[in-house]
Amino acid sequence: MVHDWAADVQRYVPNADDAAVNALQSQDASLVACNDKTERDRVRDSFLKKNLGLSGSDADLDQAVQDVCQQMHADRDKARVTFYYLLAQKHGKLAMFH
């Protein structure tokens, strides 16, 4: 079954950038486990630092991850595409995915 990642992102960002959604889905289309510190650290280190090139403190980047966890708290399954989109948008980095 094909998942409609754009529709998932549009639940949070109605005018979501389709190019960014498509680029993010090709990287990793799994789920984010907000209750797992190892997973949150992976998002911080692999996506925020490595992919987005952010150099903020771990505490600041961890807070950004927690903010998106809170934003998506109603979703039992937090799609990584949507999670990463929201983080990229929060840091003004969506243009990187064009």
DSSP file (Angstrom, degrees, kcal/mol; ACC not computed):
  #  RESIDUE AA STRUCTURE BP1 BP2  ACC     N-H-->O    O-->H-N    N-H-->O    O-->H-N    TCO  KAPPA ALPHA  PHI   PSI    X-CA   Y-CA   Z-CA
    1    1 A M              0   0    0      0, 0.0     2,-0.4     0, 0.0     0, 0.0   0.000 360.0 360.0 360.0 133.5    0.0    0.0    0.0
    2    2 A V        -     0   0    0      2,-0.0     2,-0.4     1,-0.0     0, 0.0  -0.729 360.0-138.5 -88.4 130.1    1.3    3.4   -1.0
    3    3 A H        -     0   0    0     -2,-0.4     2,-1.4     1,-0.0     3,-0.2  -0.709   9.7-132.1 -90.0 138.8    1.2    6.0    1.8
    4    4 A D     >  +     0   0    0     -2,-0.4     4,-1.6     1,-0.2     3,-0.1  -0.698  30.6 174.1 -90.4  86.7    0.1    9.6    0.9
    5    5 A W  H  > S+     0   0    0     -2,-1.4     4,-2.5     1,-0.2     5,-0.2   0.862  74.8  58.5 -63.3 -37.2    2.9   11.5    2.6
    6    6 A A  H  > S+     0   0    0      1,-0.2     4,-2.7     2,-0.2    -1,-0.2   0.919 105.5  49.2 -60.5 -43.4    1.7   14.8    1.2
    7    7 A A  H  > S+     0   0    0      2,-0.2     4,-0.7     1,-0.2    -1,-0.2   0.884 110.0  52.1 -63.6 -37.7   -1.7   14.4    2.8
    8    8 A D  H >< S+     0   0    0     -4,-1.6     3,-0.8     1,-0.2     4,-0.4   0.933 112.5  44.1 -64.1 -45.9   -0.1   13.5    6.2
    9    9 A V  H >X S+     0   0    0     -4,-2.5     4,-2.4     1,-0.2     3,-2.0   0.898 106.6  61.6 -64.1 -40.6    2.1   16.7    6.1
   10   10 A Q  H 3< S+     0   0    0     -4,-2.7    -1,-0.2     1,-0.3    -2,-0.2   0.656  87.9  71.5 -66.2 -14.6   -0.9   18.8    5.0
   11   11 A R  T << S+     0   0    0     -3,-0.8    -1,-0.3    -4,-0.7    -2,-0.2   0.814 115.5  24.9 -65.2 -28.1   -2.7   18.0    8.2
   12   12 A Y  T <4 S+     0   0    0     -3,-2.0    -2,-0.2    -4,-0.4    -1,-0.2   0.732 136.4  31.0-103.9 -32.7   -0.1   20.2    9.9
   13   13 A V    ><  -     0   0    0     -4,-2.4     3,-1.5     1,-0.1    -1,-0.2  -0.837  66.6-168.5-131.5  91.8    0.9   22.5    7.0
   14   14 A P  T 3  S+     0   0    0      0, 0.0    -1,-0.1     0, 0.0    -4,-0.1   0.808  89.6  42.9 -55.2 -33.6   -2.0   23.0    4.6
   15   15 A N  T 3  S+     0   0    0      2,-0.0     3,-0.1    -5,-0.0    -5,-0.0  -0.234  87.1 171.2-106.1  44.6    0.1   24.7    1.9
   16   16 A A    <   -     0   0    0     -3,-1.5     2,-0.7   -10,-0.1     3,-0.1  -0.164  41.8-107.2 -58.9 146.6    3.0   22.2    2.3
   17   17 A D     >  -     0   0    0      1,-0.2     4,-2.2     2,-0.0     3,-0.2  -0.670  25.8-157.1 -77.8 110.4    5.8   22.3   -0.3
   18   18 A D  H  > S+     0   0    0     -2,-0.7     4,-2.7     1,-0.2     5,-0.2   0.859  90.4  55.2 -60.9 -37.8    5.4   19.3   -2.5
   19   19 A A  H  > S+     0   0    0      1,-0.2     4,-2.3     2,-0.2    -1,-0.2   0.911 109.7  46.8 -63.0 -41.5    9.0   19.2   -3.6
   20   20 A A  H  > S+     0   0    0      2,-0.2     4,-2.5     1,-0.2    -2,-0.2   0.912 111.7  50.8 -66.4 -42.3   10.2   19.1    0.0
   21   21 A V  H  X S+     0   0    0     -4,-2.2     4,-2.2     1,-0.2    -2,-0.2   0.935 111.8  47.9 -60.2 -46.2    7.7   16.4    0.9
   22   22 A N  H  X S+     0   0    0     -4,-2.7     4,-1.2     1,-0.2    -1,-0.2   0.901 112.4  48.6 -63.2 -41.4    8.9   14.3   -2.1
   23   23 A A  H  X S+     0   0    0     -4,-2.3     4,-0.7    74,-0.3    -1,-0.2   0.901 112.0  49.3 -65.8 -40.7   12.5   14.8   -1.2
   24   24 A L  H >X S+     0   0    0     -4,-2.5     4,-1.6     1,-0.2     3,-0.7   0.869 106.8  54.9 -68.2 -36.4   11.9   13.8    2.5
   25   25 A Q  H 3< S+     0   0    0     -4,-2.2    -1,-0.2     1,-0.2    -2,-0.2   0.814 102.3  56.9 -70.4 -26.9   10.0   10.7    1.6
   26   26 A S  H 3< S+     0   0    0     -4,-1.2    -1,-0.2    -5,-0.2    -2,-0.2   0.739 106.0  52.7 -74.7 -19.4   12.8    9.4   -0.5
   27   27 A Q  H << S-     0   0    0     -3,-0.7     2,-0.3    -4,-0.7    -2,-0.2   0.914 130.5 -18.7 -80.6 -45.0   15.2    9.6    2.5
   28   28 A D     <  -     0   0    0     -4,-1.6    -1,-0.3     2,-0.1    -2,-0.1  -0.805  48.9-175.4-168.9 118.4   13.2    7.7    5.1
   29   29 A A        +     0   0    0     -2,-0.3    -4,-0.1    -3,-0.1     2,-0.1  -0.073  53.9 102.5-112.9  33.9    9.6    6.8    5.2
   30   30 A S  S    S-     0   0    0      1,-0.1    50,-3.4    49,-0.1    51,-0.4  -0.106  72.1 -83.9 -98.8-159.1    9.4    5.2    8.6
   31   31 A L  E     -A   79   0A   0     48,-0.3     2,-0.5    49,-0.1    48,-0.2  -0.736  25.3-130.3-111.7 157.3    8.0    6.4   12.0
   32   32 A V  E     -A   78   0A   0     46,-3.0     2,-0.9    -2,-0.3    46,-0.6  -0.919  12.8-150.0-106.0 131.2    9.6    8.5   14.8
   33   33 A A    >   -     0   0    0     -2,-0.5     3,-1.6     1,-0.2     7,-0.3  -0.844  11.1-173.4-102.0  97.8    9.2    7.2   18.3
   34   34 A C  T 3  S+     0   0    0     -2,-0.9    -1,-0.2     1,-0.3     6,-0.1   0.741  81.1  60.0 -65.2 -23.9    9.1   10.3   20.5
   35   35 A N  T 3  S+     0   0    0     -3,-0.1     2,-0.7     1,-0.1    -1,-0.3   0.531  89.2  84.1 -81.7  -4.8    9.2    8.2   23.7
   36   36 A D    <>  -     0   0    0     -3,-1.6     4,-2.3     1,-0.2     3,-0.3  -0.876  62.5-161.4-105.7 111.0   12.6    6.7   22.8
   37   37 A K  H  > S+     0   0    0     -2,-0.7     4,-2.7     1,-0.2     5,-0.2   0.869  93.3  56.0 -58.6 -38.2   15.6    8.9   23.7
   38   38 A T  H  > S+     0   0    0      1,-0.2     4,-2.0     2,-0.2    -1,-0.2   0.905 108.7  47.8 -60.6 -40.7   17.8    7.0   21.2
   39   39 A E  H  > S+     0   0    0     -3,-0.3     4,-2.3     2,-0.2    -2,-0.2   0.921 111.3  49.4 -66.3 -44.3   15.4    7.8   18.5
   40   40 A R  H  X S+     0   0    0     -4,-2.3     4,-2.4    -7,-0.3    -2,-0.2   0.900 110.8  50.7 -62.5 -40.1   15.2   11.5   19.4
   41   41 A D  H  X S+     0   0    0     -4,-2.7     4,-3.2     2,-0.2     5,-0.3   0.885 108.1  53.5 -63.8 -38.1   19.0   11.6   19.5
   42   42 A R  H  X>S+     0   0    0     -4,-2.0     4,-2.8     2,-0.2     5,-0.8   0.918 108.9  48.5 -61.6 -44.2   19.1   10.0   16.0
   43   43 A V  I  X>S+     0   0    0     -4,-2.3     5,-2.2     3,-0.2     4,-1.3   0.931 115.0  46.0 -61.4 -45.1   16.7   12.8   14.7
   44   44 A R  I  <>S+     0   0    0     -4,-2.4     5,-2.3     3,-0.2    -2,-0.2   0.955 122.2  33.9 -61.7 -52.2   18.9   15.4   16.3
   45   45 A D  I  <>S+     0   0    0     -4,-3.2     5,-1.5     3,-0.2    -2,-0.2   0.918 127.2  34.6 -75.7 -44.7   22.2   14.1   15.1
   46   46 A S  I  <>S+     0   0    0     -4,-2.8     5,-1.3    -5,-0.3    -3,-0.2   0.892 131.7  22.7 -81.6 -40.6   21.3   12.6   11.7
   47   47 A F  I  <XS+     0   0    0     -4,-1.3     5,-2.7    -5,-0.8     6,-0.3   0.935 127.9  36.6 -93.8 -56.2   18.7   15.0   10.5
   48   48 A L  I   <S+     0   0    0     -5,-2.2     6,-2.6     3,-0.2    -3,-0.2   0.943 130.5  27.7 -66.0 -47.6   19.1   18.3   12.3
   49   49 A K  I   <S+     0   0    0     -5,-2.3     4,-0.4    -6,-0.2    -3,-0.2   0.958 132.1  30.7 -79.4 -52.4   22.9   18.4   12.4
   50   50 A K  I   <S+     0   0    0     -5,-1.5    -3,-0.2    -6,-0.2    -4,-0.1   0.966 129.8  30.0 -75.9 -53.9   23.9   16.3    9.4
   51   51 A N  I   <S+     0   0    0     -5,-1.3    -3,-0.2    -4,-0.2    -4,-0.1   0.927 131.6  32.2 -76.8 -45.4   21.1   16.9    6.9
   52   52 A L  S   <S-     0   0    0     -5,-2.7    -1,-0.2     2,-0.1    -3,-0.2   0.660  98.8-132.1 -87.6 -14.9   20.0   20.4    7.8
   53   53 A G        +     0   0    0     -4,-0.4    -4,-0.2    -6,-0.3     2,-0.2   0.784  43.7 165.5  72.4  27.3   23.5   21.5    8.9
   54   54 A L        -     0   0    0     -6,-2.6    -1,-0.2    -7,-0.2    -2,-0.1  -0.536  22.5-172.1 -78.8 143.6   22.3   23.0   12.2
   55   55 A S        +     0   0    0     -2,-0.2    -1,-0.1     2,-0.0     3,-0.1   0.142  37.4 128.9-122.8  18.7   25.0   23.8   14.8
   56   56 A G  S    S-     0   0    0      1,-0.2    -2,-0.0     2,-0.1    -7,-0.0  -0.123  70.0 -76.8 -66.8 171.3   22.9   24.8   17.8
   57   57 A S     >  -     0   0    0      1,-0.1     4,-2.6     4,-0.0     5,-0.3  -0.288  39.5-114.3 -66.0 155.2   23.5   23.2   21.2
   58   58 A D  H  > S+     0   0    0      1,-0.2     4,-3.1     2,-0.2     5,-0.2   0.894 118.4  55.7 -56.5 -39.3   22.2   19.7   21.8
   59   59 A A  H  > S+     0   0    0      2,-0.2     4,-1.9     1,-0.2    -1,-0.2   0.916 109.3  45.1 -61.3 -43.7   19.7   21.2   24.3
   60   60 A D  H  > S+     0   0    0      2,-0.2     4,-1.7     1,-0.2    -2,-0.2   0.915 116.0  45.7 -66.7 -42.8   18.3   23.6   21.7
   61   61 A L  H  X S+     0   0    0     -4,-2.6     4,-2.0     1,-0.2    -2,-0.2   0.882 110.8  53.4 -68.7 -37.8   18.0   21.0   19.0
   62   62 A D  H  X S+     0   0    0     -4,-3.1     4,-2.6    -5,-0.3    -1,-0.2   0.887 107.0  53.0 -61.5 -38.3   16.5   18.5   21.5
   63   63 A Q  H  X S+     0   0    0     -4,-1.9     4,-2.6    -5,-0.2    -2,-0.2   0.890 105.9  52.8 -64.8 -38.7   13.9   21.1   22.3
   64   64 A A  H  X S+     0   0    0     -4,-1.7     4,-1.8     2,-0.2    -1,-0.2   0.911 110.4  47.9 -61.8 -42.1   13.0   21.5   18.7
   65   65 A V  H  X S+     0   0    0     -4,-2.0     4,-2.3     1,-0.2    -2,-0.2   0.925 112.3  49.0 -63.8 -44.4   12.5   17.7   18.5
   66   66 A Q  H  X S+     0   0    0     -4,-2.6     4,-2.6     1,-0.2    -2,-0.2   0.873 106.7  56.7 -63.3 -37.1   10.4   17.8   21.6
   67   67 A D  H  X S+     0   0    0     -4,-2.6     4,-2.4     2,-0.2    -1,-0.2   0.914 109.5  44.8 -60.8 -42.7    8.3   20.7   20.2
   68   68 A V  H  X S+     0   0    0     -4,-1.8     4,-2.2     2,-0.2    -2,-0.2   0.884 110.1  55.2 -70.8 -37.2    7.5   18.6   17.1
   69   69 A C  H  < S+     0   0    0     -4,-2.3    -2,-0.2     1,-0.2    -1,-0.2   0.933 111.4  45.1 -56.7 -44.4    6.7   15.6   19.3
   70   70 A Q  H >< S+     0   0    0     -4,-2.6     3,-1.4     1,-0.2    -2,-0.2   0.903 110.2  53.7 -66.7 -41.1    4.3   17.8   21.2
   71   71 A Q  H 3< S+     0   0    0     -4,-2.4     3,-0.3     1,-0.3    -1,-0.2   0.868 117.5  37.6 -60.4 -36.1    2.8   19.2   18.0
   72   72 A M  T >< S+     0   0    0     -4,-2.2     3,-2.2     1,-0.2    -1,-0.3   0.188  80.4 120.4-100.1  15.9    2.2   15.7   16.7
   73   73 A H  T <   +     0   0    0     -3,-1.4    -1,-0.2     1,-0.3    -2,-0.1   0.763  68.9  59.7 -56.6 -28.3    1.2   14.3   20.2
   74   74 A A  T 3  S+     0   0    0     -3,-0.3     2,-0.6    -4,-0.2    -1,-0.3   0.688  88.3  87.1 -74.5 -17.3   -2.3   13.2   18.9
   75   75 A D    <   -     0   0    0     -3,-2.2     3,-0.1     1,-0.2    -3,-0.0  -0.738  60.6-163.1 -87.2 120.4   -0.8   10.9   16.3
   76   76 A R  S    S+     0   0    0     -2,-0.6     2,-0.6     1,-0.2    -1,-0.2   0.941  88.4  42.5 -63.6 -46.6   -0.1    7.5   17.5
   77   77 A D  S    S-     0   0    0     -3,-0.1     2,-0.9   -44,-0.1    -1,-0.2  -0.908  79.8-157.2-104.0 114.3    2.2    6.9   14.6
   78   78 A K  E     -A   32   0A   0     -2,-0.6   -46,-3.0   -46,-0.6     2,-0.1  -0.803  16.5-137.2 -96.6 103.4    4.4    9.9   13.8
   79   79 A A  E  >  -A   31   0A   0     -2,-0.9     4,-2.8   -48,-0.2   -48,-0.3  -0.374   4.2-140.3 -62.9 129.4    5.4    9.7   10.2
   80   80 A R  H  > S+     0   0    0    -50,-3.4     4,-3.2     1,-0.2     5,-0.3   0.862 101.4  58.0 -60.0 -37.2    9.1   10.6    9.8
   81   81 A V  H  > S+     0   0    0    -51,-0.4     4,-2.3     2,-0.2    -1,-0.2   0.947 111.9  40.4 -58.5 -48.7    8.4   12.5    6.6
   82   82 A T  H  > S+     0   0    0      2,-0.2     4,-2.6     1,-0.2    -2,-0.2   0.918 115.2  51.9 -66.1 -43.8    5.9   14.8    8.4
   83   83 A F  H  X S+     0   0    0     -4,-2.8     4,-2.0     1,-0.2    -2,-0.2   0.937 113.3  43.7 -58.6 -49.2    8.2   15.0   11.5
   84   84 A Y  H  X S+     0   0    0     -4,-3.2     4,-2.9     2,-0.2     5,-0.2   0.875 111.2  54.9 -66.4 -37.8   11.2   16.0    9.3
   85   85 A Y  H  X S+     0   0    0     -4,-2.3     4,-2.8    -5,-0.3     5,-0.2   0.946 108.7  47.9 -59.5 -47.9    9.1   18.4    7.3
   86   86 A L  H  X S+     0   0    0     -4,-2.6     4,-2.4     1,-0.2    -1,-0.2   0.884 113.0  48.3 -63.0 -38.6    8.0   20.2   10.4
   87   87 A L  H  X S+     0   0    0     -4,-2.0     4,-1.6     2,-0.2    -1,-0.2   0.932 112.6  47.9 -66.0 -45.2   11.5   20.4   11.7
   88   88 A A  H  <>S+     0   0    0     -4,-2.9     5,-3.2     1,-0.2     6,-0.4   0.909 113.6  48.1 -62.1 -41.5   12.8   21.7    8.4
   89   89 A Q  H ><5S+     0   0    0     -4,-2.8     3,-1.7    -5,-0.2    -1,-0.2   0.924 107.8  55.1 -63.8 -44.3   10.0   24.3    8.3
   90   90 A K  H 3<5S+     0   0    0     -4,-2.4    -1,-0.2     1,-0.3    -2,-0.2   0.835 114.1  41.0 -57.5 -34.5   10.7   25.4   11.9
   91   91 A H  T 3<5S-     0   0    0     -4,-1.6    -1,-0.3    -5,-0.1    -2,-0.2   0.252 113.8-114.3-101.7  11.3   14.3   26.1   11.0
   92   92 A G  T < 5S+     0   0    0     -3,-1.7    -3,-0.2    -4,-0.1     3,-0.2   0.841  79.9 123.2  64.3  35.0   13.6   27.7    7.6
   93   93 A K    > < +     0   0    0     -5,-3.2     3,-1.4    -6,-0.2     4,-0.2   0.200  25.5 108.3-114.9  15.0   15.3   24.9    5.7
   94   94 A L  G >  S+     0   0    0     -6,-0.4     3,-2.2     1,-0.3    -1,-0.1   0.846  70.5  68.2 -62.4 -32.2   12.6   23.6    3.3
   95   95 A A  G >  S+     0   0    0      1,-0.3     3,-1.4    -3,-0.2    -1,-0.3   0.740  84.2  73.3 -60.9 -21.5   14.4   25.2    0.3
   96   96 A M  G <  S+     0   0    0     -3,-1.4    -1,-0.3     1,-0.3    -2,-0.2   0.710  90.5  59.7 -62.8 -19.3   17.2   22.6    0.8
   97   97 A F  G <         0   0    0     -3,-2.2   -74,-0.3    -4,-0.2    -1,-0.3   0.117 360.0 360.0-101.3  20.5   14.8   19.9   -0.6
   98   98 A H    <         0   0    0     -3,-1.4    -1,-0.2   -75,-0.1    -2,-0.1   0.412 360.0 360.0 -99.2 360.0   14.2   21.5   -4.0
